Amino acid sequence: MDGSLLQPLAGAVFMGLGAGFLTYSYADKFTGKRRKKERTGSPSGYFDPKRPERRDTSRIVKALSVGFFMGVMFFIYFSNR
């Protein structure tokens, strides 16, 4: 199993997934971007049809890119060990 790339590939996948999940969850806290909550007429738990639906595509793209590059980095690290 020493010459196999299965172990570095598995390590890279798991480390990349972990980095992507952490980036998706905590990226706003790391960068200091805190959005102020707006006061609206409806409570926070209810649907307000006047407000547009919020999409987090930038967070998803950031998490995917960080996970991919961290996976590549850890694949290189584990394959050279």
N, C-alpha and C positions, 0 to 999 in steps of 0.2 A: 504494500500500500504506500510505500515511500515515494514511488515515482508517479503515483496517480494524481490527477488534478481534481479528483472528487472532493477531497477534504478542503483544499483552498477555495473551491467553488462554493461549497456549502457554507464555509465561514464568511465568504464575501456576501453571499445572499442574506444570511442572518444579520450581519453587521450593517449592510445597506438598508435592510428593512427597518432595523432598529433606529438608525440615523434618520430615515425618512419619517417614521412615526413621531420621533421626538421633535423634529423640525416642524412638522405639521401642528403638533400640540403646543409647543413653546416658542415658536419663532417670534411672535409679537412681544413676548416678555423679554426675549434676548435683545431685540433691536430697540426696545423702548417705545414702540408704537402702541399707544393706548388710545383707543377711540373713546371720546366722550359720549356718553349715552344721551340721546336726545329725549326731551320730554314730549310725549305725544298724548293724545287724548285717551288712548287705550292702554290697559296694563301690559306689562312686558310678555305675559304668557299667552296673550290672545292675538289672533290674526287681524291685521289691519289692512284692508284692501287698498287703501290710498298709498301706502308705502311700497316701493318696488321691492321685489324679492332680492335678497343679498346673495351674491355668488362669491365663493372663495376660490376662484380659479387660480389666482396668483399664489395663494397658499399651497394649493395642490401641486402646481408646477414647481414651486420652490422645493417642496418636500420630495418630489420625484427626482429632481436634478441633484439634490444633496444626497439622497439615497443611492442614486446611480454612481456618482463620483466617489462616495465613500466605499461603495462595493468594489469599484475598480481598484481603489487604493488598497483595500484590505486583501483583494485577490493577489495583487502584486506582492504585498507583504507576506501573506501565507504561502505563496508559491515559492518564495525565495528562502523560506525558513528551513 
